[in-house]
């Protein structure tokens, strides 16, 4: 798979260490998910998933509760989920997922980020066909063989099981996300280092040092945008 999930999370954590950006993005995502159904994770799968992700990023409980309370209060803020696709330097591929209450603003900002950093936006579907939506679950304390045995006993399938540093990373079908987590919870695992639904590239590319620096500036510019929630790409940066 080539993703090195723990290294990616460490890099993001270091980048966001002195900012509240990551918490702000989660607060918005929690609010939107809570408004899509009941503001209760037991009956709202979208909210349950966001809260699982938030836990792995150590989002403070007060921020989570405030976002859910805001949704319960019936606030009339309407947000749209948008996806943009584009190309970075040397044909690298990028997917940008956003939540916005101003489509024109978001489209303009995303287009500018691409244009100022050696990239350009593509049309819908120009990039996403080269990615697979994937559930990624990570934890510590088990071997790959033990993880496989737990999944087999729970009759849950996975695409792949990899050992990364001291962690086990499970790749599965998106609809198996909660089943995979539940299988390991039933086996006594309660802390997850990764709990994501992501877009994995079918093939990764490697850039030379100068081009990679330009590409990283593009990714930073996109991730810095207020409306952008997630950025996916096919470049091996680790």
C-alpha positions in Angstrom: 0.0 0.0 0.0 2.9 2.3 0.6 1.2 4.8 2.8 3.1 4.7 6.2 0.1 6.0 8.1 1.8 6.6 11.5 4.4 8.8 9.8 1.8 10.8 7.9 -0.1 11.4 11.2 3.1 12.5 13.0 3.8 14.9 10.2 0.3 16.4 10.4 0.5 16.6 14.1 3.8 18.4 14.0 2.5 20.8 11.4 -0.7 21.6 13.5 1.0 21.5 16.9 0.7 25.2 17.5 -2.6 25.9 15.8 -6.2 25.1 16.4 -6.8 24.3 12.7 -7.3 20.6 13.1 -9.8 21.1 15.9 -11.7 23.7 13.9 -12.0 21.3 10.9 -13.2 18.5 13.1 -15.7 20.8 14.9 -17.3 21.7 11.5 -17.3 18.1 10.3 -18.9 16.9 13.6 -21.5 19.7 13.4 -22.4 18.8 9.8 -22.6 15.1 10.5 -24.8 15.7 13.6 -27.2 17.7 11.5 -27.5 15.0 8.9 -29.5 12.8 11.3 -29.9 12.4 15.1 -27.1 14.1 17.0 -26.4 10.7 18.6 -23.5 8.5 17.3 -25.4 5.3 18.2 -28.1 6.1 15.6 -26.0 8.3 13.2 -23.3 6.4 11.4 -21.8 9.5 9.9 -21.4 11.1 13.3 -20.1 7.9 14.8 -17.4 7.7 12.1 -16.3 11.4 12.6 -16.1 10.9 16.3 -13.9 7.8 15.9 -11.5 9.9 13.7 -11.6 12.7 16.2 -10.5 10.4 19.0 -7.3 9.4 17.1 -6.4 13.1 16.7 -7.0 13.8 20.4 -9.7 16.4 19.7 -10.8 17.7 23.2 -14.2 16.6 24.4 -15.3 20.2 25.0 -14.9 20.9 21.2 -16.9 17.7 20.3 -19.7 18.5 22.8 -19.9 22.2 21.6 -20.3 21.1 18.0 -23.0 18.5 18.8 -24.8 21.0 21.1 -24.8 23.6 18.2 -26.4 21.0 15.9 -29.0 20.2 18.6 -29.8 23.9 18.9 -31.1 23.9 15.3 -28.6 26.4 13.9 -29.4 27.3 10.3 -25.9 27.1 8.9 -26.0 25.1 5.7 -22.9 23.4 4.4 -22.3 21.5 1.2 -19.8 18.6 0.7 -17.7 19.3 -2.4 -14.9 17.4 -4.1 -12.3 19.0 -6.4 -9.8 17.0 -8.5 -6.6 18.3 -10.1 -3.0 17.8 -11.0 0.2 18.9 -9.4 3.7 19.2 -10.9 4.8 16.4 -13.1 1.3 15.0 -13.5 0.8 14.2 -9.8 -2.8 13.7 -8.8 -4.7 15.4 -6.0 -8.2 15.1 -4.6 -9.6 17.8 -2.3 -12.7 17.3 -0.1 -14.3 20.4 1.3 -17.3 21.5 3.5 -18.5 25.0 2.6 -21.3 27.5 3.0 -20.0 29.5 0.0 -19.3 27.4 -3.1 -17.9 30.3 -5.1 -15.4 31.2 -2.4 -14.2 27.7 -2.0 -13.8 27.0 -5.7 -11.9 30.2 -6.2 -9.5 29.5 -3.3 -8.9 25.9 -4.4 -8.2 27.0 -8.0 -5.8 29.7 -6.8 -3.9 27.2 -4.6 -3.4 24.9 -7.5 -2.5 27.7 -9.9 0.1 29.3 -7.6 1.9 26.0 -6.9 2.5 24.4 -10.2 -0.9 22.6 -10.6 -4.2 23.0 -12.2 -7.8 21.8 -11.5 -9.4 19.1 -13.5 -12.9 18.1 -14.2 -14.9 15.8 -12.0 -13.7 12.2 -12.4 -10.4 13.2 -14.0 -8.4 11.9 -11.0 -10.7 10.0 -8.6 -10.8 6.9 -10.9 -7.2 6.3 -10.0 -8.0 6.1 -6.3 -9.9 3.5 -4.2 -12.0 4.5 -1.2 -10.6 2.5 1.7 -11.1 2.0 5.4 -7.9 2.2 7.4 -7.7 1.0 11.0 -4.5 1.0 13.1 -3.6 -0.1 16.6 -0.7 -1.5 18.6 -0.2 -4.6 20.7 -0.9 -7.4 18.2 1.0 -9.1 15.4 -0.3 -9.4 11.9 -1.1 -13.1 12.4 -3.1 -12.3 15.5 -5.0 -9.5 13.8 -5.9 -11.9 10.9 -7.1 -14.5 13.4 -9.3 -11.9 15.1 -10.9 -10.9 11.8 -11.4 -14.5 10.8 -13.1 -15.4 14.0 -15.4 -12.4 13.6 -16.0 -13.3 9.9 -14.8 -9.9 8.8 -12.8 -9.5 5.6 -9.9 -7.1 5.0 -8.0 -6.2 1.9 -4.6 -6.2 3.6 -2.9 -6.3 7.0 0.5 -4.7 7.3 3.0 -4.2 10.2 4.3 -0.6 10.4 6.8 0.2 13.1 5.0 -1.1 16.2 1.5 -0.8 14.8 -0.8 -3.0 12.8 -2.6 -1.3 9.9 -5.7 -2.9 8.5 -7.0 -2.0 5.0 -10.6 -2.8 4.2 -13.7 -2.0 2.2 -15.4 1.3 3.3 -18.6 -0.5 4.4 -16.5 -2.8 6.7 -15.1 0.1 8.7 -17.3 -0.3 11.8 -17.2 -4.1 11.6 -13.4 -4.2 11.6 -13.3 -1.8 14.6 -15.9 -3.9 16.4 -14.0 -7.1 15.8 -10.9 -5.7 17.5 -12.9 -4.0 20.3 -14.4 -7.4 21.1 -10.8 -8.7 21.3 -9.9 -6.1 23.9 -8.4 -3.3 21.7 -9.9 0.1 22.6 -7.3 2.6 21.4 -6.8 3.1 17.7 -3.9 5.0 16.2 -5.7 5.3 12.9 -9.4 5.3 12.1 -9.9 6.7 8.6 -12.0 6.4 5.5 -9.5 7.6 2.9 -8.8 7.6 -0.9 -5.8 5.5 -1.6 -4.0 5.8 -5.0 -3.8 2.7 -7.1 -0.2 3.7 -7.9 2.2 6.1 -6.2 4.8 8.3 -7.9 8.1 9.6 -6.7 9.2 13.2 -7.5 12.7 14.6 -7.5 13.7 16.8 -4.6 12.9 20.1 -6.2 9.5 19.0 -7.6 8.6 17.4 -4.3 9.2 20.7 -2.5 6.9 22.4 -5.0 4.3 19.6 -4.5 4.4 19.9 -0.7 3.8 23.7 -1.0 0.7 22.8 -3.1 -0.6 20.4 -0.5 0.2 22.8 2.4 -1.7 25.6 0.5 -4.7 23.4 0.0 -4.8 22.1 3.6 -4.5 25.7 4.9 -7.8 26.6 3.3 -10.5 27.1 5.8 -13.1 25.0 3.8 -10.8 22.1 3.0 -11.3 19.0 5.2 -9.1 16.4 3.4 -6.5 16.3 0.7 -5.5 13.0 -0.9 -2.7 12.5 -3.5 -0.6 9.8 -5.2 2.9 11.1 -4.3 5.2 9.1 -2.0 6.3 11.8 0.5 7.6 9.5 3.2 
